[in-house]
Amino acid sequence: MVVLFLERVPRGLRGELTRWMLEPRANVFVGTMSAMVRERLWGQICSDSKGGSALLIYTTDNEQGFAYRLWGAPSHYLEDFEGLLLVRTPSGS
C-alpha cells in the first residue's frame, strides 16, 4: 500500500498520478504498486513538484510496518523517535 500527500504542486502532476493511484481527497493519493513503479513515480514527483512538497508513505517490514520519504517543505513533518515515527506540526498550527 502506498499513500501520498501533496502540497502546492501543479495540477498536471496530480493528473499524472491519477493514472496510477486513486485520489479520494484533493492532494491525497492511495494505491498499490511495485517498488519499482513507486520509485519511478517518486522521481517524477520530485522533479515536477515546482516548489511544492510531498510525503510518501509505503508498507515495509519494520516495527511500524511502514516507511516514508519526504520532498520539499511540507506543513507537517514525520520525526523518528527511537524507531517510532510521530507527526510534528509547526508551532502556531
SEKOL-307029 format. One record per atom (N, C-alpha, C, O): residue number from 1; residue in three letters; chain; atom name; x, y, z. Coordinates in Angstrom, 3 decimals, always signed. Layout:
// SEKOL-307029
<site NUM, Ala, A, CA, <X, Y, Z>>
...
//
This chain:
// SEKOL-307029
<site 1, Met, A, N, <+0.855, -1.179, +0.000>>
<site 1, Met, A, CA, <+0.000, +0.000, +0.000>>
<site 1, Met, A, C, <+0.892, +1.231, +0.000>>
<site 1, Met, A, O, <+1.914, +1.274, +0.686>>
<site 2, Val, A, N, <+0.497, +2.217, -0.769>>
<site 2, Val, A, CA, <+1.214, +3.487, -0.870>>
<site 2, Val, A, C, <+0.219, +4.615, -0.644>>
<site 2, Val, A, O, <-0.867, +4.619, -1.223>>
<site 3, Val, A, N, <+0.595, +5.572, +0.200>>
<site 3, Val, A, CA, <-0.211, +6.768, +0.440>>
<site 3, Val, A, C, <+0.689, +7.963, +0.168>>
<site 3, Val, A, O, <+1.836, +8.001, +0.613>>
<site 4, Leu, A, N, <+0.170, +8.929, -0.558>>
<site 4, Leu, A, CA, <+0.950, +10.091, -0.970>>
<site 4, Leu, A, C, <+0.168, +11.359, -0.657>>
<site 4, Leu, A, O, <-1.003, +11.481, -1.018>>
<site 5, Phe, A, N, <+0.821, +12.301, +0.017>>
<site 5, Phe, A, CA, <+0.230, +13.599, +0.342>>
<site 5, Phe, A, C, <+1.013, +14.676, -0.395>>
<site 5, Phe, A, O, <+2.236, +14.748, -0.277>>
<site 6, Leu, A, N, <+0.318, +15.507, -1.147>>
<site 6, Leu, A, CA, <+0.961, +16.577, -1.904>>
<site 6, Leu, A, C, <+0.479, +17.935, -1.412>>
<site 6, Leu, A, O, <-0.658, +18.078, -0.964>>
<site 7, Glu, A, N, <+1.357, +18.929, -1.500>>
<site 7, Glu, A, CA, <+1.003, +20.312, -1.164>>
<site 7, Glu, A, C, <+1.609, +21.227, -2.213>>
<site 7, Glu, A, O, <+2.786, +21.093, -2.549>>
<site 8, Arg, A, N, <+0.820, +22.152, -2.729>>
<site 8, Arg, A, CA, <+1.277, +23.191, -3.651>>
<site 8, Arg, A, C, <+1.991, +22.632, -4.886>>
<site 8, Arg, A, O, <+3.058, +23.124, -5.255>>
<site 9, Val, A, N, <+1.423, +21.628, -5.518>>
<site 9, Val, A, CA, <+2.006, +21.055, -6.735>>
<site 9, Val, A, C, <+1.131, +21.399, -7.939>>
<site 9, Val, A, O, <-0.053, +21.691, -7.774>>
<site 10, Pro, A, N, <+1.691, +21.370, -9.139>>
<site 10, Pro, A, CA, <+0.903, +21.676, -10.337>>
<site 10, Pro, A, C, <-0.203, +20.644, -10.576>>
<site 10, Pro, A, O, <-0.064, +19.475, -10.216>>
<site 11, Arg, A, N, <-1.298, +21.093, -11.184>>
<site 11, Arg, A, CA, <-2.422, +20.200, -11.489>>
<site 11, Arg, A, C, <-2.000, +19.059, -12.401>>
<site 11, Arg, A, O, <-2.491, +17.939, -12.260>>
<site 12, Gly, A, N, <-1.094, +19.333, -13.333>>
<site 12, Gly, A, CA, <-0.650, +18.306, -14.268>>
<site 12, Gly, A, C, <-0.020, +17.116, -13.559>>
<site 12, Gly, A, O, <-0.200, +15.974, -13.981>>
<site 13, Leu, A, N, <+0.720, +17.378, -12.482>>
<site 13, Leu, A, CA, <+1.324, +16.292, -11.711>>
<site 13, Leu, A, C, <+0.237, +15.469, -11.041>>
<site 13, Leu, A, O, <+0.305, +14.240, -11.034>>
<site 14, Arg, A, N, <-0.760, +16.131, -10.481>>
<site 14, Arg, A, CA, <-1.873, +15.410, -9.864>>
<site 14, Arg, A, C, <-2.584, +14.548, -10.899>>
<site 14, Arg, A, O, <-2.946, +13.406, -10.616>>
<site 15, Gly, A, N, <-2.786, +15.091, -12.097>>
<site 15, Gly, A, CA, <-3.436, +14.335, -13.159>>
<site 15, Gly, A, C, <-2.643, +13.106, -13.550>>
<site 15, Gly, A, O, <-3.213, +12.039, -13.781>>
<site 16, Glu, A, N, <-1.332, +13.250, -13.624>>
<site 16, Glu, A, CA, <-0.472, +12.115, -13.961>>
<site 16, Glu, A, C, <-0.573, +11.019, -12.903>>
<site 16, Glu, A, O, <-0.605, +9.835, -13.239>>
<site 17, Leu, A, N, <-0.623, +11.397, -11.648>>
<site 17, Leu, A, CA, <-0.693, +10.413, -10.564>>
<site 17, Leu, A, C, <-2.013, +9.638, -10.577>>
<site 17, Leu, A, O, <-2.054, +8.486, -10.145>>
<site 18, Thr, A, N, <-3.084, +10.254, -11.065>>
<site 18, Thr, A, CA, <-4.366, +9.546, -11.092>>
<site 18, Thr, A, C, <-4.354, +8.384, -12.080>>
<site 18, Thr, A, O, <-5.269, +7.561, -12.074>>
<site 19, Arg, A, N, <-3.339, +8.307, -12.919>>
<site 19, Arg, A, CA, <-3.202, +7.155, -13.810>>
<site 19, Arg, A, C, <-2.768, +5.914, -13.029>>
<site 19, Arg, A, O, <-3.008, +4.787, -13.463>>
<site 20, Trp, A, N, <-2.129, +6.122, -11.878>>
<site 20, Trp, A, CA, <-1.587, +5.012, -11.093>>
<site 20, Trp, A, C, <-2.270, +4.818, -9.751>>
<site 20, Trp, A, O, <-2.245, +3.724, -9.188>>
<site 21, Met, A, N, <-2.885, +5.887, -9.234>>
<site 21, Met, A, CA, <-3.412, +5.860, -7.878>>
<site 21, Met, A, C, <-4.801, +6.497, -7.845>>
<site 21, Met, A, O, <-5.178, +7.229, -8.760>>
<site 22, Leu, A, N, <-5.552, +6.217, -6.791>>
<site 22, Leu, A, CA, <-6.836, +6.872, -6.545>>
<site 22, Leu, A, C, <-6.596, +8.159, -5.765>>
<site 22, Leu, A, O, <-5.672, +8.236, -4.955>>
<site 23, Glu, A, N, <-7.424, +9.164, -6.010>>
<site 23, Glu, A, CA, <-7.336, +10.429, -5.276>>
<site 23, Glu, A, C, <-8.644, +10.622, -4.501>>
<site 23, Glu, A, O, <-9.533, +11.334, -4.967>>
<site 24, Pro, A, N, <-8.773, +9.986, -3.304>>
<site 24, Pro, A, CA, <-10.023, +10.077, -2.556>>
<site 24, Pro, A, C, <-10.328, +11.478, -2.033>>
<site 24, Pro, A, O, <-11.492, +11.827, -1.836>>
<site 25, Arg, A, N, <-9.299, +12.272, -1.811>>
<site 25, Arg, A, CA, <-9.440, +13.671, -1.410>>
<site 25, Arg, A, C, <-8.408, +14.462, -2.185>>
<site 25, Arg, A, O, <-7.431, +13.899, -2.679>>
<site 26, Ala, A, N, <-8.616, +15.753, -2.293>>
<site 26, Ala, A, CA, <-7.673, +16.589, -3.026>>
<site 26, Ala, A, C, <-6.268, +16.447, -2.452>>
<site 26, Ala, A, O, <-6.057, +16.613, -1.251>>
<site 27, Asn, A, N, <-5.314, +16.141, -3.320>>
<site 27, Asn, A, CA, <-3.897, +16.030, -2.969>>
<site 27, Asn, A, C, <-3.545, +14.834, -2.086>>
<site 27, Asn, A, O, <-2.450, +14.793, -1.525>>
<site 28, Val, A, N, <-4.436, +13.872, -1.951>>
<site 28, Val, A, CA, <-4.167, +12.634, -1.214>>
<site 28, Val, A, C, <-4.372, +11.483, -2.188>>
<site 28, Val, A, O, <-5.441, +11.347, -2.784>>
<site 29, Phe, A, N, <-3.342, +10.653, -2.349>>
<site 29, Phe, A, CA, <-3.391, +9.553, -3.299>>
<site 29, Phe, A, C, <-3.124, +8.237, -2.585>>
<site 29, Phe, A, O, <-2.303, +8.170, -1.669>>
<site 30, Val, A, N, <-3.828, +7.182, -3.015>>
<site 30, Val, A, CA, <-3.695, +5.861, -2.414>>
<site 30, Val, A, C, <-3.593, +4.835, -3.537>>
<site 30, Val, A, O, <-4.295, +4.937, -4.542>>
<site 31, Gly, A, N, <-2.721, +3.852, -3.364>>
<site 31, Gly, A, CA, <-2.613, +2.812, -4.375>>
<site 31, Gly, A, C, <-1.717, +1.674, -3.938>>
<site 31, Gly, A, O, <-1.082, +1.720, -2.884>>
<site 32, Thr, A, N, <-1.685, +0.655, -4.772>>
<site 32, Thr, A, CA, <-0.805, -0.490, -4.572>>
<site 32, Thr, A, C, <+0.015, -0.647, -5.841>>
<site 32, Thr, A, O, <-0.536, -0.681, -6.941>>
<site 33, Met, A, N, <+1.323, -0.744, -5.692>>
<site 33, Met, A, CA, <+2.207, -0.856, -6.849>>
<site 33, Met, A, C, <+3.511, -1.493, -6.434>>
<site 33, Met, A, O, <+3.800, -1.621, -5.244>>
<site 34, Ser, A, N, <+4.297, -1.891, -7.412>>
<site 34, Ser, A, CA, <+5.609, -2.473, -7.127>>
<site 34, Ser, A, C, <+6.556, -1.378, -6.640>>
<site 34, Ser, A, O, <+6.306, -0.189, -6.836>>
<site 35, Ala, A, N, <+7.637, -1.798, -6.006>>
<site 35, Ala, A, CA, <+8.635, -0.841, -5.529>>
<site 35, Ala, A, C, <+9.245, -0.072, -6.693>>
<site 35, Ala, A, O, <+9.558, +1.110, -6.551>>
<site 36, Met, A, N, <+9.418, -0.716, -7.833>>
<site 36, Met, A, CA, <+9.991, -0.044, -8.992>>
<site 36, Met, A, C, <+9.069, +1.078, -9.484>>
<site 36, Met, A, O, <+9.541, +2.181, -9.761>>
<site 37, Val, A, N, <+7.783, +0.817, -9.594>>
<site 37, Val, A, CA, <+6.832, +1.843, -10.020>>
<site 37, Val, A, C, <+6.790, +2.964, -8.991>>
<site 37, Val, A, O, <+6.775, +4.140, -9.354>>
<site 38, Arg, A, N, <+6.770, +2.612, -7.719>>
<site 38, Arg, A, CA, <+6.746, +3.609, -6.641>>
<site 38, Arg, A, C, <+7.959, +4.539, -6.748>>
<site 38, Arg, A, O, <+7.809, +5.755, -6.636>>
<site 39, Glu, A, N, <+9.145, +3.989, -6.961>>
<site 39, Glu, A, CA, <+10.358, +4.797, -7.041>>
<site 39, Glu, A, C, <+10.367, +5.675, -8.284>>
<site 39, Glu, A, O, <+10.840, +6.811, -8.231>>
<site 40, Arg, A, N, <+9.856, +5.175, -9.395>>
<site 40, Arg, A, CA, <+9.788, +5.991, -10.614>>
<site 40, Arg, A, C, <+8.793, +7.134, -10.450>>
<site 40, Arg, A, O, <+9.052, +8.254, -10.891>>
<site 41, Leu, A, N, <+7.650, +6.853, -9.814>>
<site 41, Leu, A, CA, <+6.689, +7.922, -9.547>>
<site 41, Leu, A, C, <+7.280, +8.954, -8.596>>
<site 41, Leu, A, O, <+7.072, +10.155, -8.772>>
<site 42, Trp, A, N, <+8.010, +8.495, -7.599>>
<site 42, Trp, A, CA, <+8.631, +9.407, -6.639>>
<site 42, Trp, A, C, <+9.619, +10.331, -7.360>>
<site 42, Trp, A, O, <+9.659, +11.531, -7.087>>
<site 43, Gly, A, N, <+10.408, +9.781, -8.271>>
<site 43, Gly, A, CA, <+11.329, +10.599, -9.047>>
<site 43, Gly, A, C, <+10.601, +11.654, -9.857>>
<site 43, Gly, A, O, <+11.056, +12.794, -9.947>>
<site 44, Gln, A, N, <+9.482, +11.285, -10.442>>
<site 44, Gln, A, CA, <+8.681, +12.227, -11.220>>
<site 44, Gln, A, C, <+8.094, +13.304, -10.313>>
<site 44, Gln, A, O, <+8.078, +14.480, -10.678>>
<site 45, Ile, A, N, <+7.620, +12.918, -9.153>>
<site 45, Ile, A, CA, <+7.051, +13.874, -8.199>>
<site 45, Ile, A, C, <+8.113, +14.895, -7.790>>
<site 45, Ile, A, O, <+7.846, +16.097, -7.773>>
<site 46, Cys, A, N, <+9.305, +14.424, -7.465>>
<site 46, Cys, A, CA, <+10.376, +15.319, -7.025>>
<site 46, Cys, A, C, <+10.790, +16.287, -8.135>>
<site 46, Cys, A, O, <+11.068, +17.456, -7.866>>
<site 47, Ser, A, N, <+10.831, +15.811, -9.368>>
<site 47, Ser, A, CA, <+11.265, +16.684, -10.466>>
<site 47, Ser, A, C, <+10.165, +17.623, -10.947>>
<site 47, Ser, A, O, <+10.469, +18.687, -11.484>>
<site 48, Asp, A, N, <+8.896, +17.261, -10.771>>
<site 48, Asp, A, CA, <+7.789, +18.069, -11.299>>
<site 48, Asp, A, C, <+7.015, +18.851, -10.247>>
<site 48, Asp, A, O, <+6.007, +19.476, -10.576>>
<site 49, Ser, A, N, <+7.456, +18.835, -8.991>>
<site 49, Ser, A, CA, <+6.673, +19.468, -7.928>>
<site 49, Ser, A, C, <+6.735, +20.993, -7.947>>
<site 49, Ser, A, O, <+5.862, +21.638, -7.365>>
<site 50, Lys, A, N, <+7.728, +21.586, -8.590>>
<site 50, Lys, A, CA, <+7.850, +23.046, -8.780>>
<site 50, Lys, A, C, <+7.623, +23.837, -7.493>>
<site 50, Lys, A, O, <+6.745, +24.699, -7.437>>
<site 51, Gly, A, N, <+8.406, +23.547, -6.472>>
<site 51, Gly, A, CA, <+8.318, +24.274, -5.216>>
<site 51, Gly, A, C, <+7.314, +23.719, -4.233>>
<site 51, Gly, A, O, <+7.207, +24.223, -3.115>>
<site 52, Gly, A, N, <+6.569, +22.688, -4.621>>
<site 52, Gly, A, CA, <+5.615, +22.051, -3.716>>
<site 52, Gly, A, C, <+6.312, +21.067, -2.807>>
<site 52, Gly, A, O, <+7.540, +21.025, -2.734>>
<site 53, Ser, A, N, <+5.521, +20.283, -2.120>>
<site 53, Ser, A, CA, <+6.088, +19.271, -1.232>>
<site 53, Ser, A, C, <+5.294, +17.975, -1.347>>
<site 53, Ser, A, O, <+4.154, +17.953, -1.811>>
<site 54, Ala, A, N, <+5.936, +16.901, -0.911>>
<site 54, Ala, A, CA, <+5.304, +15.586, -0.989>>
<site 54, Ala, A, C, <+5.756, +14.722, +0.182>>
<site 54, Ala, A, O, <+6.901, +14.794, +0.629>>
<site 55, Leu, A, N, <+4.838, +13.916, +0.658>>
<site 55, Leu, A, CA, <+5.112, +12.923, +1.694>>
<site 55, Leu, A, C, <+4.598, +11.591, +1.172>>
<site 55, Leu, A, O, <+3.405, +11.441, +0.908>>
<site 56, Leu, A, N, <+5.493, +10.629, +1.023>>
<site 56, Leu, A, CA, <+5.162, +9.303, +0.524>>
<site 56, Leu, A, C, <+5.291, +8.314, +1.673>>
<site 56, Leu, A, O, <+6.341, +8.241, +2.312>>
<site 57, Ile, A, N, <+4.240, +7.554, +1.942>>
<site 57, Ile, A, CA, <+4.249, +6.534, +2.993>>
<site 57, Ile, A, C, <+3.949, +5.205, +2.321>>
<site 57, Ile, A, O, <+2.990, +5.094, +1.556>>
<site 58, Tyr, A, N, <+4.762, +4.199, +2.602>>
<site 58, Tyr, A, CA, <+4.584, +2.889, +1.965>>
<site 58, Tyr, A, C, <+4.884, +1.771, +2.956>>
<site 58, Tyr, A, O, <+5.655, +1.940, +3.901>>
<site 59, Thr, A, N, <+4.257, +0.632, +2.714>>
<site 59, Thr, A, CA, <+4.431, -0.507, +3.604>>
<site 59, Thr, A, C, <+5.828, -1.096, +3.443>>
<site 59, Thr, A, O, <+6.388, -1.124, +2.347>>
<site 60, Thr, A, N, <+6.368, -1.560, +4.547>>
<site 60, Thr, A, CA, <+7.665, -2.221, +4.560>>
<site 60, Thr, A, C, <+7.753, -3.081, +5.810>>
<site 60, Thr, A, O, <+6.878, -3.031, +6.674>>
<site 61, Asp, A, N, <+8.801, -3.858, +5.898>>
<site 61, Asp, A, CA, <+8.961, -4.794, +7.009>>
<site 61, Asp, A, C, <+9.810, -4.158, +8.115>>
<site 61, Asp, A, O, <+11.020, -4.371, +8.188>>
<site 62, Asn, A, N, <+9.146, -3.369, +8.976>>
<site 62, Asn, A, CA, <+9.807, -2.796, +10.149>>
<site 62, Asn, A, C, <+8.819, -2.788, +11.316>>
<site 62, Asn, A, O, <+7.721, -3.333, +11.202>>
<site 63, Glu, A, N, <+9.199, -2.180, +12.423>>
<site 63, Glu, A, CA, <+8.356, -2.191, +13.625>>
<site 63, Glu, A, C, <+6.961, -1.617, +13.387>>
<site 63, Glu, A, O, <+5.972, -2.192, +13.843>>
<site 64, Gln, A, N, <+6.873, -0.501, +12.685>>
<site 64, Gln, A, CA, <+5.571, +0.126, +12.457>>
<site 64, Gln, A, C, <+4.885, -0.383, +11.206>>
<site 64, Gln, A, O, <+3.695, -0.135, +11.013>>
<site 65, Gly, A, N, <+5.610, -1.089, +10.353>>
<site 65, Gly, A, CA, <+5.012, -1.636, +9.142>>
<site 65, Gly, A, C, <+4.998, -0.688, +7.964>>
<site 65, Gly, A, O, <+4.417, -0.998, +6.924>>
<site 66, Phe, A, N, <+5.647, +0.492, +8.116>>
<site 66, Phe, A, CA, <+5.712, +1.436, +7.003>>
<site 66, Phe, A, C, <+6.978, +2.279, +7.096>>
<site 66, Phe, A, O, <+7.614, +2.370, +8.146>>
<site 67, Ala, A, N, <+7.322, +2.891, +5.970>>
<site 67, Ala, A, CA, <+8.433, +3.841, +5.896>>
<site 67, Ala, A, C, <+7.919, +5.058, +5.138>>
<site 67, Ala, A, O, <+6.806, +5.046, +4.611>>
<site 68, Tyr, A, N, <+8.733, +6.107, +5.087>>
<site 68, Tyr, A, CA, <+8.289, +7.320, +4.408>>
<site 68, Tyr, A, C, <+9.450, +8.002, +3.695>>
<site 68, Tyr, A, O, <+10.621, +7.771, +3.995>>
<site 69, Arg, A, N, <+9.082, +8.842, +2.749>>
<site 69, Arg, A, CA, <+10.025, +9.720, +2.053>>
<site 69, Arg, A, C, <+9.390, +11.098, +2.005>>
<site 69, Arg, A, O, <+8.169, +11.236, +1.929>>
<site 70, Leu, A, N, <+10.235, +12.109, +2.050>>
<site 70, Leu, A, CA, <+9.774, +13.490, +2.131>>
<site 70, Leu, A, C, <+10.486, +14.322, +1.083>>
<site 70, Leu, A, O, <+11.684, +14.151, +0.860>>
<site 71, Trp, A, N, <+9.746, +15.235, +0.430>>
<site 71, Trp, A, CA, <+10.331, +16.150, -0.549>>
<site 71, Trp, A, C, <+9.773, +17.542, -0.304>>
<site 71, Trp, A, O, <+8.572, +17.700, -0.085>>
<site 72, Gly, A, N, <+10.630, +18.547, -0.338>>
<site 72, Gly, A, CA, <+10.187, +19.924, -0.171>>
<site 72, Gly, A, C, <+10.004, +20.292, +1.285>>
<site 72, Gly, A, O, <+10.626, +19.701, +2.169>>
<site 73, Ala, A, N, <+9.156, +21.264, +1.531>>
<site 73, Ala, A, CA, <+8.903, +21.764, +2.886>>
<site 73, Ala, A, C, <+7.414, +21.626, +3.202>>
<site 73, Ala, A, O, <+6.654, +22.576, +3.013>>
<site 74, Pro, A, N, <+6.986, +20.452, +3.682>>
<site 74, Pro, A, CA, <+5.563, +20.242, +3.979>>
<site 74, Pro, A, C, <+5.132, +20.976, +5.247>>
<site 74, Pro, A, O, <+5.962, +21.429, +6.036>>
<site 75, Ser, A, N, <+3.828, +21.081, +5.421>>
<site 75, Ser, A, CA, <+3.298, +21.763, +6.605>>
<site 75, Ser, A, C, <+3.407, +20.895, +7.862>>
<site 75, Ser, A, O, <+3.357, +21.420, +8.975>>
<site 76, His, A, N, <+3.554, +19.589, +7.703>>
<site 76, His, A, CA, <+3.731, +18.675, +8.833>>
<site 76, His, A, C, <+4.892, +17.739, +8.521>>
<site 76, His, A, O, <+5.066, +17.324, +7.375>>
<site 77, Tyr, A, N, <+5.679, +17.410, +9.525>>
<site 77, Tyr, A, CA, <+6.836, +16.542, +9.357>>
<site 77, Tyr, A, C, <+6.664, +15.262, +10.156>>
<site 77, Tyr, A, O, <+5.987, +15.246, +11.184>>
<site 78, Leu, A, N, <+7.277, +14.198, +9.682>>
<site 78, Leu, A, CA, <+7.398, +12.976, +10.459>>
<site 78, Leu, A, C, <+8.785, +12.973, +11.077>>
<site 78, Leu, A, O, <+9.775, +13.248, +10.399>>
<site 79, Glu, A, N, <+8.853, +12.665, +12.352>>
<site 79, Glu, A, CA, <+10.142, +12.596, +13.040>>
<site 79, Glu, A, C, <+10.294, +11.233, +13.679>>
<site 79, Glu, A, O, <+9.335, +10.656, +14.190>>
<site 80, Asp, A, N, <+11.512, +10.731, +13.641>>
<site 80, Asp, A, CA, <+11.834, +9.424, +14.189>>
<site 80, Asp, A, C, <+12.302, +9.589, +15.627>>
<site 80, Asp, A, O, <+13.312, +10.244, +15.883>>
<site 81, Phe, A, N, <+11.575, +9.000, +16.561>>
<site 81, Phe, A, CA, <+11.942, +8.990, +17.971>>
<site 81, Phe, A, C, <+12.243, +7.556, +18.366>>
<site 81, Phe, A, O, <+11.352, +6.804, +18.759>>
<site 82, Glu, A, N, <+13.527, +7.183, +18.253>>
<site 82, Glu, A, CA, <+13.991, +5.837, +18.590>>
<site 82, Glu, A, C, <+13.185, +4.760, +17.875>>
<site 82, Glu, A, O, <+12.779, +3.768, +18.480>>
<site 83, Gly, A, N, <+12.956, +4.970, +16.573>>
<site 83, Gly, A, CA, <+12.264, +3.980, +15.759>>
<site 83, Gly, A, C, <+10.760, +4.170, +15.665>>
<site 83, Gly, A, O, <+10.101, +3.470, +14.896>>
<site 84, Leu, A, N, <+10.210, +5.092, +16.420>>
<site 84, Leu, A, CA, <+8.780, +5.372, +16.383>>
<site 84, Leu, A, C, <+8.563, +6.686, +15.642>>
<site 84, Leu, A, O, <+9.078, +7.722, +16.064>>
<site 85, Leu, A, N, <+7.811, +6.662, +14.548>>
<site 85, Leu, A, CA, <+7.542, +7.873, +13.780>>
<site 85, Leu, A, C, <+6.351, +8.606, +14.356>>
<site 85, Leu, A, O, <+5.295, +8.018, +14.587>>
<site 86, Leu, A, N, <+6.531, +9.904, +14.587>>
<site 86, Leu, A, CA, <+5.470, +10.764, +15.089>>
<site 86, Leu, A, C, <+5.360, +12.003, +14.209>>
<site 86, Leu, A, O, <+6.334, +12.404, +13.572>>
<site 87, Val, A, N, <+4.180, +12.608, +14.173>>
<site 87, Val, A, CA, <+3.959, +13.809, +13.372>>
<site 87, Val, A, C, <+4.292, +15.030, +14.195>>
<site 87, Val, A, O, <+3.871, +15.162, +15.345>>
<site 88, Arg, A, N, <+5.068, +15.934, +13.579>>
<site 88, Arg, A, CA, <+5.398, +17.210, +14.221>>
<site 88, Arg, A, C, <+4.755, +18.310, +13.406>>
<site 88, Arg, A, O, <+4.941, +18.380, +12.192>>
<site 89, Thr, A, N, <+3.999, +19.169, +14.068>>
<site 89, Thr, A, CA, <+3.387, +20.304, +13.385>>
<site 89, Thr, A, C, <+4.173, +21.555, +13.755>>
<site 89, Thr, A, O, <+4.702, +21.653, +14.862>>
<site 90, Pro, A, N, <+4.248, +22.497, +12.845>>
<site 90, Pro, A, CA, <+4.959, +23.732, +13.162>>
<site 90, Pro, A, C, <+4.289, +24.472, +14.315>>
<site 90, Pro, A, O, <+3.077, +24.363, +14.504>>
<site 91, Ser, A, N, <+5.067, +25.217, +15.078>>
<site 91, Ser, A, CA, <+4.474, +25.989, +16.172>>
<site 91, Ser, A, C, <+3.518, +27.014, +15.612>>
<site 91, Ser, A, O, <+3.787, +27.617, +14.573>>
<site 92, Gly, A, N, <+2.417, +27.215, +16.282>>
<site 92, Gly, A, CA, <+1.404, +28.141, +15.828>>
<site 92, Gly, A, C, <+0.299, +27.472, +15.013>>
<site 92, Gly, A, O, <-0.655, +28.134, +14.605>>
<site 93, Ser, A, N, <+0.422, +26.156, +14.771>>
<site 93, Ser, A, CA, <-0.613, +25.451, +13.996>>
<site 93, Ser, A, C, <-1.558, +24.730, +14.887>>
<site 93, Ser, A, O, <-2.490, +24.085, +14.405>>
//
